[in-house]
Amino acid sequence: MSLLRSDIWCGVFVRRHNDLGHMCVVSRRGDPIAGQVFIEVDHLDGTQSLYTPAPLLSRSDDTAGLVFQRRLHRVEPPKVRERIAREVEFDPDLWVLSLDLRGDDIGIDLAN
């Protein structure tokens, strides 16, 4: 099964979280069709987490949507910004979604 366009997936993710009362915005727009999606989560306690696309090898065959891995977990915000900046240098078509959330469940599929 083919994946959704990046712009549509990001729009749905932002809308869903805003409807739930979470603050979620697109911090960086990437390629609308096939840009990679990074999600930075501000836990509102001085820490942030970063979710990035999972490698294809770690995905199961029955997964139709995007699958992520937690790259950084509850670290200082400069570490997340630095990681995103390095990725943008490598891939300028990258999307970045910023989410304010007190918990850890952001409602995405995570690789095992």
C-alpha positions in Angstrom: 0.0 0.0 0.0 1.3 3.5 -0.8 2.0 6.1 1.8 0.1 9.3 2.1 1.6 12.5 0.8 3.7 14.2 3.5 1.6 17.4 3.5 -1.7 15.5 4.0 -0.2 13.4 6.8 1.2 16.4 8.6 -2.1 18.3 8.2 -4.1 15.4 9.7 -1.6 15.0 12.6 -1.7 18.8 13.5 -5.4 18.9 13.2 -6.0 15.9 15.4 -3.7 17.1 18.2 -5.2 20.6 18.1 -8.7 19.1 18.3 -7.5 17.2 21.4 -6.5 20.5 23.0 -2.7 20.1 22.4 -0.7 22.8 20.8 0.7 21.5 17.5 2.1 23.4 14.6 4.2 22.9 11.5 7.6 24.4 12.4 9.1 23.6 9.0 7.5 22.7 5.7 9.3 20.2 3.5 8.6 18.5 0.2 4.8 18.1 0.0 4.9 14.7 -1.6 7.7 12.7 0.0 9.4 14.8 2.6 10.6 13.0 5.8 8.6 14.0 8.9 10.2 14.7 12.3 8.1 15.4 15.4 9.6 17.3 18.3 7.6 17.0 21.5 7.9 19.6 24.3 6.9 17.9 27.5 6.3 21.2 29.2 8.7 20.3 32.0 11.9 21.6 30.4 12.5 18.5 28.3 11.9 17.5 24.7 11.7 14.3 22.7 12.3 13.8 19.0 10.7 11.2 16.8 12.1 10.4 13.4 11.1 8.0 10.6 12.0 4.4 11.4 14.4 2.6 9.1 12.5 0.4 6.5 14.0 -2.8 7.9 12.4 -2.2 11.3 8.9 -1.9 9.9 6.5 -4.8 9.7 4.9 -5.8 6.3 1.3 -4.9 7.5 2.1 -1.3 8.3 0.4 1.1 5.9 1.3 4.4 7.4 4.4 6.2 8.6 6.4 4.4 11.3 8.6 6.4 13.7 11.4 5.7 16.2 12.1 7.7 19.3 15.5 9.3 18.5 15.8 11.4 21.7 13.8 11.0 24.9 13.3 13.8 27.4 16.5 15.7 26.7 17.4 19.4 26.9 15.8 21.4 24.1 19.1 22.5 22.5 20.0 18.8 21.8 16.7 18.4 19.8 17.3 21.7 17.9 20.9 20.6 17.1 19.7 17.2 15.8 17.1 18.8 13.6 19.5 21.4 12.2 22.0 18.6 11.2 19.2 16.8 9.4 18.0 19.9 7.6 21.6 20.4 6.3 21.5 16.9 4.9 17.8 16.9 3.7 16.3 20.4 3.2 12.9 18.7 2.2 12.3 17.7 5.8 9.1 18.5 7.7 9.2 19.4 11.4 6.1 19.2 13.5 6.2 20.8 17.0 3.8 19.4 19.7 3.3 20.5 23.3 2.3 17.4 25.3 2.7 16.5 28.9 2.7 12.7 28.4 4.6 10.4 26.1 1.8 8.9 23.9 1.7 11.1 20.8 -0.5 8.7 18.8 1.9 7.4 16.2 3.2 3.9 15.2 6.6 3.2 16.7 9.1 0.6 15.5 9.9 -2.1 17.9 
